[in-house]
């Protein structure tokens, strides 16, 4: 195995490596969704891969034999601190914050899969840390790098849609017979033997100790509140990205639970319908945003200009304006105006493109910024943290099955006194990071 120090290295904290040279990267997470990271960064120097499960990471351990192998990213970062130009984080949600924060504290740029973090305090802390440590950041909601989301914002800014006061967004999952969500036979779930080659204590990270169950790992961690953020946390960073950006939504003041099919207090709901209330922003009117999951969706009558002979699809997002209704899929890639006649006429003479386009996708956008070849990524943490925070306020409503009144300025839920541990989750010793940026 080649030593990492033999690879070309660029000085951290300076303007970045020349664009023609390769960046030294480490990957926290070597299986599952990490596949898109290995593909997206192809051609750079893969210095290290860290994963708690040898079997899950075997494909990429074998594909990149010169990359050093680790199970504990705390050890990896300590050993390779001065040898890395970037770290990609592709692990369960409850590990996003400690992995990213440690790398950032060493001055290393980070790319973190969505949702950015696991609680609201972590959102605020990573956003502060990006400035405190002066590092380049990116969240992996890849739709934010598409032309589609730029069209949505450009059309809204050009007053094509008019004033938007209502948004509907829906997703057919969670699919409990699929790969990512599996309701256990009982709560707590059946105890299983820890797989050979897996470090279960490292999997738990900041979470409280418990016996191992295959309903936690692999993949199905997402449905457990201690490890994941459910379907809303998983998909809001995609489906709500366009309205959040175009409408400058900021944080909701209230979330109302309209419908909730509870499974267990420790597990995400089978389905839900939430209403987010956003106040006026400058000259933009208040907005009601409806989120549906688990098969719930808006009725055709709720969507102006919806064709009478067309079924509501399994997933999508509509922004209802005073002039027209705009729709995207569950990602913001392909927006359109709903009225066919209006749409066919409109697309012959689209508004001017005012927002620079991204070439090569979000990983290349991040790498160009690291190398000093391009601007900050669009989903840097000044954008990604507030977007994630918005979704996490909704996650708290799902987790508690309560209406939530939220004071974003003070990071407080004002109508319940017992939810502080959901704003900032308790951490096991050895995993509690971030206090230093609040002291600065």
C-alpha positions in Angstrom: 0.0 0.0 0.0 1.4 3.3 -1.0 1.9 5.8 1.8 -0.5 8.7 1.7 2.4 11.1 2.2 3.8 10.1 -1.2 0.8 11.6 -2.9 0.9 15.2 -4.2 -0.3 17.5 -1.4 -1.6 21.0 -1.3 -1.3 23.4 1.6 -4.5 23.5 3.6 -5.8 27.0 4.3 -4.2 28.7 1.3 -5.9 29.5 -2.0 -6.2 25.9 -2.9 -4.4 23.5 -5.3 -3.9 24.4 -9.0 -6.9 23.2 -11.0 -4.7 20.9 -13.1 -3.5 19.0 -10.0 -5.3 16.3 -8.0 -6.9 16.8 -4.6 -6.1 14.4 -1.8 -9.5 13.1 -0.5 -10.7 10.9 2.3 -14.1 9.2 2.4 -16.0 8.7 5.6 -18.4 6.0 4.5 -17.3 3.3 2.0 -20.6 1.7 1.0 -24.2 2.5 0.0 -24.6 6.2 -1.0 -20.8 6.6 -0.9 -20.9 5.2 -4.5 -22.0 8.6 -5.8 -19.0 10.2 -4.0 -16.5 7.8 -5.5 -18.0 8.4 -9.0 -18.3 12.1 -8.5 -14.7 12.6 -7.5 -13.2 10.2 -10.0 -9.7 11.2 -11.0 -8.6 12.7 -7.7 -6.3 11.0 -5.2 -8.2 8.7 -2.9 -6.0 8.8 0.2 -8.3 7.0 2.7 -11.6 5.2 3.1 -13.3 4.9 6.6 -16.2 2.5 7.3 -17.3 0.7 10.4 -18.3 -2.4 8.3 -15.7 -4.2 6.2 -18.3 -6.1 4.2 -20.3 -2.9 3.3 -17.1 -1.2 2.2 -15.5 -4.2 0.5 -16.2 -3.1 -3.1 -14.4 0.3 -2.8 -11.7 -1.0 -0.4 -10.9 -3.5 -3.3 -11.3 -0.9 -6.1 -8.9 1.6 -4.4 -6.3 -0.7 -2.8 -3.8 2.2 -2.3 -6.3 4.1 0.0 -5.6 3.6 3.6 -8.4 1.8 5.5 -9.9 3.0 8.8 -12.9 2.2 11.0 -12.8 5.3 13.3 -12.8 8.6 11.4 -11.5 10.4 14.5 -8.3 8.3 14.2 -8.1 8.8 10.5 -8.4 12.6 10.7 -5.9 12.8 13.5 -3.4 10.8 11.5 -4.0 12.4 8.1 -4.8 16.0 9.2 -2.1 17.6 7.1 -2.4 15.3 4.1 -6.0 16.0 3.1 -7.6 18.6 0.8 -11.1 17.4 1.3 -13.3 14.9 3.2 -16.6 13.4 1.9 -19.1 12.3 4.6 -21.5 9.6 3.5 -22.7 7.9 6.7 -25.9 7.7 8.8 -27.3 11.1 9.7 -26.2 11.0 13.4 -22.6 10.9 12.3 -22.8 13.8 9.8 -22.1 16.5 12.4 -19.1 15.0 14.3 -17.4 13.8 11.1 -17.8 17.1 9.4 -17.0 19.2 12.4 -13.7 17.4 13.2 -12.6 17.8 9.6 -13.5 21.4 9.5 -11.7 22.1 12.8 -8.6 20.9 11.0 -9.1 23.3 8.1 -10.2 20.6 5.7 -13.0 21.3 3.2 -16.1 19.0 3.6 -18.8 17.5 1.4 -21.7 16.1 3.5 -24.6 14.0 2.3 -28.1 15.3 3.1 -29.7 15.9 5.5 -26.8 18.0 6.7 -27.1 17.0 10.3 -29.3 15.3 12.9 -30.5 18.3 15.0 -31.0 22.0 14.9 -28.1 22.9 17.2 -25.8 21.0 14.8 -27.2 23.1 11.9 -26.3 26.3 13.6 -22.9 25.0 14.7 -21.7 23.8 11.3 -22.8 27.0 9.7 -20.7 29.0 12.3 -17.9 26.5 12.0 -17.6 27.1 8.2 -16.7 30.7 8.9 -14.8 30.1 12.1 -12.4 27.6 10.4 -12.7 29.3 7.0 -13.4 26.1 5.0 -15.2 25.3 1.7 -18.4 23.3 2.3 -21.1 21.6 0.3 -24.2 19.5 1.2 -25.1 16.7 -1.2 -28.6 17.8 -2.3 -27.5 17.4 -5.9 -30.6 19.0 -7.3 -29.2 22.4 -6.2 -26.6 22.1 -8.8 -29.1 21.5 -11.7 -30.4 23.9 -14.3 -33.9 23.0 -13.2 -33.7 24.8 -9.8 -32.2 27.8 -11.5 -35.1 28.0 -13.8 -37.5 28.0 -10.8 -35.8 30.9 -9.2 -35.3 32.8 -12.4 -39.0 32.4 -13.4 -40.1 33.5 -9.9 -37.8 36.5 -9.9 -39.1 37.5 -13.3 -42.6 37.5 -11.9 -43.8 34.7 -14.1 -45.6 32.9 -11.2 -46.7 36.0 -9.3 -47.0 36.1 -5.5 -46.8 32.6 -4.0 -48.8 32.0 -0.8 -49.1 28.2 -1.0 -46.8 25.2 -1.7 -47.6 21.5 -1.7 -44.9 18.9 -1.7 -45.4 15.1 -1.4 -43.4 11.9 -1.5 -44.8 8.3 -1.7 -42.4 6.9 0.9 -41.5 5.7 3.4 -41.8 2.2 1.8 -41.6 -0.2 4.7 -41.2 -3.2 2.4 -38.2 -1.5 0.6 -34.6 -1.1 1.4 -34.5 1.9 3.7 -37.3 1.5 6.2 -38.2 -1.7 7.9 -40.6 -1.8 10.9 -39.2 -4.3 13.4 -41.2 -7.2 14.9 -41.2 -5.5 18.3 -40.0 -2.4 20.2 -37.2 -2.6 21.2 -36.3 -4.7 18.2 -35.0 -8.3 18.3 -31.4 -8.6 19.2 -29.0 -10.0 16.6 -25.3 -11.0 16.5 -23.0 -8.2 15.4 -21.7 -9.0 11.9 -18.1 -10.1 11.6 -15.9 -7.1 10.6 -18.4 -4.5 12.0 -17.5 -2.2 14.9 -21.0 -1.6 16.4 -19.8 0.8 19.1 -18.5 3.1 16.4 -21.7 2.8 14.5 -23.6 4.0 17.6 -21.3 7.1 17.8 -23.0 9.7 19.9 -26.2 7.6 20.3 -27.0 5.9 23.6 -25.8 2.3 23.9 -28.3 -0.5 23.0 -28.0 -4.1 21.8 -27.4 -4.6 18.1 -30.3 -5.3 15.7 -30.2 -5.8 12.0 -33.1 -3.3 11.9 -30.4 -0.6 12.6 -27.8 -1.6 10.0 -27.3 -1.7 7.1 -29.6 0.9 5.4 -32.6 0.7 7.7 -31.1 3.1 10.3 -33.0 5.9 8.6 -36.4 5.1 10.2 -35.0 5.3 13.8 -35.0 8.8 15.2 -31.8 8.1 17.1 -29.9 7.5 13.8 -31.9 9.1 11.0 -34.5 11.8 10.2 -37.2 9.8 8.6 -38.7 10.4 5.1 -39.1 14.1 5.7 -35.5 14.6 6.7 -34.3 12.5 3.8 -36.3 14.2 1.0 -37.1 17.7 2.1 -33.6 18.8 1.1 -34.5 17.7 -2.4 -38.2 18.4 -2.8 -38.4 21.7 -0.8 -35.1 23.0 -2.1 -36.6 25.0 -5.0 -39.3 26.8 -2.9 -36.9 27.4 -0.1 -34.5 29.2 -2.4 -36.9 30.9 -4.8 -39.2 32.2 -2.1 -36.5 32.9 0.5 -38.6 31.0 3.1 -36.3 31.0 6.0 -37.7 29.2 9.1 -41.3 28.4 9.9 -43.0 30.0 12.9 -45.5 27.2 13.3 -46.0 23.6 12.1 -49.4 22.0 12.4 -50.0 18.3 12.4 -52.9 17.6 10.1 -52.5 13.8 9.9 -50.0 11.3 11.5 -50.0 7.5 11.4 -47.7 6.7 14.3 -45.6 3.5 14.4 -43.7 4.0 17.7 -42.2 7.0 19.5 -38.7 5.8 18.5 -39.6 5.3 14.8 -40.7 7.5 11.9 -44.4 7.6 11.1 -46.1 5.5 8.4 -47.5 8.7 6.9 -48.1 12.3 7.7 -49.5 15.6 6.5 -47.9 18.7 8.0 -48.5 22.4 7.4 -45.5 24.8 7.8 -46.4 28.5 8.3 -43.9 31.0 7.1 -44.3 34.7 7.8 -44.0 37.5 5.3 -40.4 38.2 4.1 -40.0 41.8 2.9 -42.5 42.2 0.0 -43.2 38.5 -0.2 -46.5 37.4 1.4 -46.8 34.6 4.1 -46.7 31.1 2.8 -48.4 27.9 3.9 -46.4 24.9 2.9 -48.0 21.4 3.0 -45.8 18.4 3.3 -47.3 14.9 2.7 -45.6 11.5 2.9 -46.6 7.8 3.1 -49.0 8.0 0.2 -50.8 11.2 1.3 -50.9 13.8 -1.4 -52.9 17.0 -2.3 -56.3 16.7 -3.9 -56.6 17.9 -7.5 -58.9 20.6 -6.3 -56.1 21.9 -4.1 -54.0 22.7 -7.1 -55.1 25.5 -9.5 -54.7 24.6 -13.2 -54.4 20.8 -12.4 -55.8 19.0 -15.5 -59.2 17.3 -14.6 -58.3 14.1 -16.5 -54.9 13.7 -14.9 -54.0 11.7 -11.7 -51.8 13.3 -9.0 -48.4 11.5 -9.3 -46.6 9.7 -6.5 -44.4 12.6 -5.7 -43.8 16.2 -6.6 -43.9 19.9 -5.6 -46.2 22.7 -6.7 -45.8 26.5 -6.0 -49.2 28.2 -6.4 -48.8 31.8 -7.6 -51.2 34.6 -8.2 -50.5 34.2 -11.9 -49.5 30.6 -12.6 -48.8 27.3 -10.8 -45.3 25.8 -11.2 -44.5 22.1 -10.7 -41.4 20.0 -10.3 -40.9 16.4 -9.5 -39.5 15.2 -6.1 -36.2 16.8 -7.2 -36.2 20.3 -8.8 -34.6 19.1 -12.1 -37.5 19.6 -14.6 -39.9 22.5 -13.7 -42.8 23.5 -15.8 -46.0 25.6 -15.6 -49.1 23.5 -15.2 -51.3 25.0 -17.8 -50.3 23.3 -21.1 -51.3 26.2 -23.3 -49.5 28.7 -21.1 -46.4 26.4 -20.8 -46.1 25.7 -24.6 -46.2 29.5 -25.2 -43.9 30.4 -22.3 -41.1 28.0 -23.2 -40.7 29.6 -26.6 -39.6 32.8 -24.9 -38.0 31.9 -21.6 -36.8 34.7 -19.2 -33.1 35.6 -19.3 -30.8 33.1 -17.5 -29.3 35.2 -14.6 -27.8 32.5 -12.4 -24.6 30.8 -13.4 -24.9 27.1 -14.3 -22.9 24.3 -12.7 -20.9 22.0 -14.9 -20.2 18.4 -14.0 -22.5 18.2 -10.9 -22.1 19.0 -7.2 -18.8 17.1 -6.5 -17.1 18.9 -9.4 -18.5 22.2 -8.2 -17.0 21.5 -4.7 -13.6 20.4 -6.2 -13.3 23.4 -8.4 -13.8 25.6 -5.3 -11.2 23.7 -3.4 -8.8 24.1 -6.3 -9.5 27.9 -6.6 -11.1 27.3 -10.0 -14.6 28.4 -9.2 -16.9 30.1 -6.6 -18.3 28.7 -3.4 -20.7 25.8 -4.0 -24.3 26.7 -4.1 -25.3 24.4 -1.3 -22.5 25.6 1.0 -23.4 25.6 4.7 -24.8 29.2 4.7 -27.5 27.8 2.5 -27.6 24.1 3.5 -27.8 24.6 7.2 -31.0 26.8 7.1 -32.6 24.4 4.5 -31.9 21.5 6.8 -33.1 23.3 9.9 -36.4 24.0 8.2 -36.9 20.3 7.6 -35.8 19.4 11.2 -38.5 21.6 12.7 -40.9 19.4 10.8 -39.2 16.3 12.0 -39.7 17.4 15.6 -43.5 17.7 14.8 -43.4 14.2 13.4 -41.4 12.7 16.2 -43.7 14.2 18.9 -47.0 14.2 17.0 -47.5 17.8 18.3 -48.0 21.2 16.7 -44.8 23.2 17.0 -44.4 26.9 17.5 -40.8 27.9 16.7 -38.8 30.9 17.6 -35.9 30.7 15.1 -34.1 33.8 16.5 -33.7 32.1 19.8 -33.6 28.5 18.5 -36.5 27.5 20.8 -39.8 25.7 20.7 -42.1 28.1 22.5 -45.2 26.0 23.1 -43.6 23.0 24.7 -41.0 23.1 27.5 -39.8 19.5 27.3 -38.3 19.3 23.8 -34.9 20.8 24.4 -33.2 17.4 23.8 -34.6 17.5 20.2 -33.1 20.9 19.5 -29.8 19.6 20.7 -29.5 15.8 21.2 -27.6 14.4 24.1 -24.2 12.9 23.2 -22.1 10.1 24.5 -18.7 11.0 25.9 -16.1 11.3 23.1 -18.6 12.5 20.5 -19.6 16.0 21.8 -18.0 18.6 19.6 -18.6 22.1 18.5 -18.7 24.2 21.8 -15.6 26.2 20.8 -17.3 28.0 17.9 -20.0 29.3 20.2 -17.3 30.7 22.5 -15.6 32.6 19.7 
